[in-house]
């Protein structure tokens, strides 16, 4: 595995952990909203509860996806390389740019491309 890919793997790990931390914060918020509403069920509180539940589901999915991409990149999977480029590109559009740029640099390095191409050729021969 190329050394430059380590930056990408570290970035994906940190983002996965941050997503799981967002789940814990969101669950705390959800508990506070439920306690605050006291069973009154007005529309504003219901909207906040639904939004928080959506955030929890999204954060669990995205955090898990980060770890799946990381594991597959270690194996040199082509789809994980493409998914990593997309995710890293999306990270460059907001505050997570500090993770996005090093991640993209690691993914777009020549040695990483060679590693992915070599493993992709081996997968094709196995079929």
TORKOL-4160 file (C-alpha; in steps of 0.2 Angstrom, whole numbers, padded with zeros to 4 digits, m for minus):
127
<pt num="1" X="0000" Y="0000" Z="0000"/>
<pt num="2" X="0007" Y="0017" Z="m0005"/>
<pt num="3" X="0013" Y="0029" Z="0009"/>
<pt num="4" X="0003" Y="0043" Z="0002"/>
<pt num="5" X="m0013" Y="0034" Z="0004"/>
<pt num="6" X="m0011" Y="0034" Z="0023"/>
<pt num="7" X="m0016" Y="0052" Z="0023"/>
<pt num="8" X="m0032" Y="0048" Z="0015"/>
<pt num="9" X="m0035" Y="0033" Z="0026"/>
<pt num="10" X="m0032" Y="0044" Z="0041"/>
<pt num="11" X="m0044" Y="0057" Z="0035"/>
<pt num="12" X="m0058" Y="0044" Z="0032"/>
<pt num="13" X="m0055" Y="0037" Z="0049"/>
<pt num="14" X="m0057" Y="0054" Z="0057"/>
<pt num="15" X="m0073" Y="0058" Z="0047"/>
<pt num="16" X="m0080" Y="0042" Z="0052"/>
<pt num="17" X="m0077" Y="0045" Z="0070"/>
<pt num="18" X="m0084" Y="0063" Z="0068"/>
<pt num="19" X="m0100" Y="0056" Z="0061"/>
<pt num="20" X="m0102" Y="0044" Z="0075"/>
<pt num="21" X="m0099" Y="0059" Z="0087"/>
<pt num="22" X="m0113" Y="0068" Z="0078"/>
<pt num="23" X="m0124" Y="0053" Z="0081"/>
<pt num="24" X="m0121" Y="0055" Z="0100"/>
<pt num="25" X="m0124" Y="0073" Z="0100"/>
<pt num="26" X="m0140" Y="0071" Z="0090"/>
<pt num="27" X="m0147" Y="0058" Z="0101"/>
<pt num="28" X="m0144" Y="0070" Z="0116"/>
<pt num="29" X="m0153" Y="0083" Z="0106"/>
<pt num="30" X="m0167" Y="0071" Z="0103"/>
<pt num="31" X="m0169" Y="0066" Z="0121"/>
<pt num="32" X="m0169" Y="0085" Z="0126"/>
<pt num="33" X="m0182" Y="0089" Z="0113"/>
<pt num="34" X="m0193" Y="0074" Z="0119"/>
<pt num="35" X="m0191" Y="0079" Z="0137"/>
<pt num="36" X="m0195" Y="0098" Z="0133"/>
<pt num="37" X="m0211" Y="0093" Z="0123"/>
<pt num="38" X="m0218" Y="0084" Z="0137"/>
<pt num="39" X="m0229" Y="0074" Z="0126"/>
<pt num="40" X="m0237" Y="0091" Z="0120"/>
<pt num="41" X="m0234" Y="0086" Z="0101"/>
<pt num="42" X="m0234" Y="0104" Z="0093"/>
<pt num="43" X="m0229" Y="0105" Z="0075"/>
<pt num="44" X="m0213" Y="0114" Z="0078"/>
<pt num="45" X="m0207" Y="0101" Z="0091"/>
<pt num="46" X="m0212" Y="0086" Z="0079"/>
<pt num="47" X="m0202" Y="0094" Z="0065"/>
<pt num="48" X="m0187" Y="0096" Z="0075"/>
<pt num="49" X="m0188" Y="0078" Z="0081"/>
<pt num="50" X="m0190" Y="0072" Z="0063"/>
<pt num="51" X="m0175" Y="0082" Z="0057"/>
<pt num="52" X="m0165" Y="0076" Z="0071"/>
<pt num="53" X="m0169" Y="0058" Z="0067"/>
<pt num="54" X="m0165" Y="0061" Z="0049"/>
<pt num="55" X="m0148" Y="0068" Z="0055"/>
<pt num="56" X="m0145" Y="0052" Z="0066"/>
<pt num="57" X="m0149" Y="0040" Z="0051"/>
<pt num="58" X="m0138" Y="0050" Z="0039"/>
<pt num="59" X="m0123" Y="0051" Z="0051"/>
<pt num="60" X="m0124" Y="0033" Z="0055"/>
<pt num="61" X="m0124" Y="0029" Z="0036"/>
<pt num="62" X="m0111" Y="0041" Z="0031"/>
<pt num="63" X="m0099" Y="0036" Z="0045"/>
<pt num="64" X="m0101" Y="0018" Z="0041"/>
<pt num="65" X="m0098" Y="0022" Z="0023"/>
<pt num="66" X="m0081" Y="0030" Z="0027"/>
<pt num="67" X="m0075" Y="0015" Z="0036"/>
<pt num="68" X="m0081" Y="0004" Z="0021"/>
<pt num="69" X="m0071" Y="0015" Z="0009"/>
<pt num="70" X="m0056" Y="0015" Z="0020"/>
<pt num="71" X="m0056" Y="m0004" Z="0021"/>
<pt num="72" X="m0058" Y="m0006" Z="0003"/>
<pt num="73" X="m0045" Y="0006" Z="m0002"/>
<pt num="74" X="m0032" Y="m0004" Z="0008"/>
<pt num="75" X="m0037" Y="m0019" Z="m0003"/>
<pt num="76" X="m0035" Y="m0008" Z="m0018"/>
<pt num="77" X="m0053" Y="m0008" Z="m0024"/>
<pt num="78" X="m0056" Y="0003" Z="m0039"/>
<pt num="79" X="m0074" Y="0008" Z="m0034"/>
<pt num="80" X="m0067" Y="0013" Z="m0017"/>
<pt num="81" X="m0054" Y="0024" Z="m0025"/>
<pt num="82" X="m0068" Y="0033" Z="m0035"/>
<pt num="83" X="m0079" Y="0034" Z="m0020"/>
<pt num="84" X="m0065" Y="0041" Z="m0010"/>
<pt num="85" X="m0062" Y="0055" Z="m0024"/>
<pt num="86" X="m0080" Y="0060" Z="m0023"/>
<pt num="87" X="m0081" Y="0060" Z="m0004"/>
<pt num="88" X="m0064" Y="0070" Z="m0003"/>
<pt num="89" X="m0070" Y="0082" Z="m0016"/>
<pt num="90" X="m0086" Y="0085" Z="m0006"/>
<pt num="91" X="m0075" Y="0088" Z="0009"/>
<pt num="92" X="m0067" Y="0102" Z="0000"/>
<pt num="93" X="m0083" Y="0112" Z="m0001"/>
<pt num="94" X="m0085" Y="0115" Z="0018"/>
<pt num="95" X="m0076" Y="0116" Z="0035"/>
<pt num="96" X="m0069" Y="0099" Z="0032"/>
<pt num="97" X="m0057" Y="0105" Z="0019"/>
<pt num="98" X="m0043" Y="0102" Z="0031"/>
<pt num="99" X="m0047" Y="0083" Z="0028"/>
<pt num="100" X="m0052" Y="0085" Z="0010"/>
<pt num="101" X="m0036" Y="0092" Z="0002"/>
<pt num="102" X="m0024" Y="0079" Z="0010"/>
<pt num="103" X="m0036" Y="0065" Z="0006"/>
<pt num="104" X="m0037" Y="0070" Z="m0012"/>
<pt num="105" X="m0018" Y="0072" Z="m0013"/>
<pt num="106" X="m0016" Y="0055" Z="m0007"/>
<pt num="107" X="m0029" Y="0047" Z="m0019"/>
<pt num="108" X="m0023" Y="0056" Z="m0034"/>
<pt num="109" X="m0004" Y="0052" Z="m0032"/>
<pt num="110" X="0004" Y="0042" Z="m0045"/>
<pt num="111" X="0009" Y="0028" Z="m0034"/>
<pt num="112" X="m0009" Y="0026" Z="m0027"/>
<pt num="113" X="m0016" Y="0025" Z="m0045"/>
<pt num="114" X="m0003" Y="0012" Z="m0049"/>
<pt num="115" X="m0008" Y="0002" Z="m0033"/>
<pt num="116" X="m0026" Y="0003" Z="m0038"/>
<pt num="117" X="m0023" Y="m0002" Z="m0056"/>
<pt num="118" X="m0012" Y="m0016" Z="m0051"/>
<pt num="119" X="m0025" Y="m0023" Z="m0039"/>
<pt num="120" X="m0039" Y="m0020" Z="m0052"/>
<pt num="121" X="m0030" Y="m0030" Z="m0065"/>
<pt num="122" X="m0027" Y="m0044" Z="m0052"/>
<pt num="123" X="m0046" Y="m0044" Z="m0049"/>
<pt num="124" X="m0050" Y="m0046" Z="m0067"/>
<pt num="125" X="m0038" Y="m0061" Z="m0069"/>
<pt num="126" X="m0047" Y="m0070" Z="m0055"/>
<pt num="127" X="m0063" Y="m0069" Z="m0064"/>
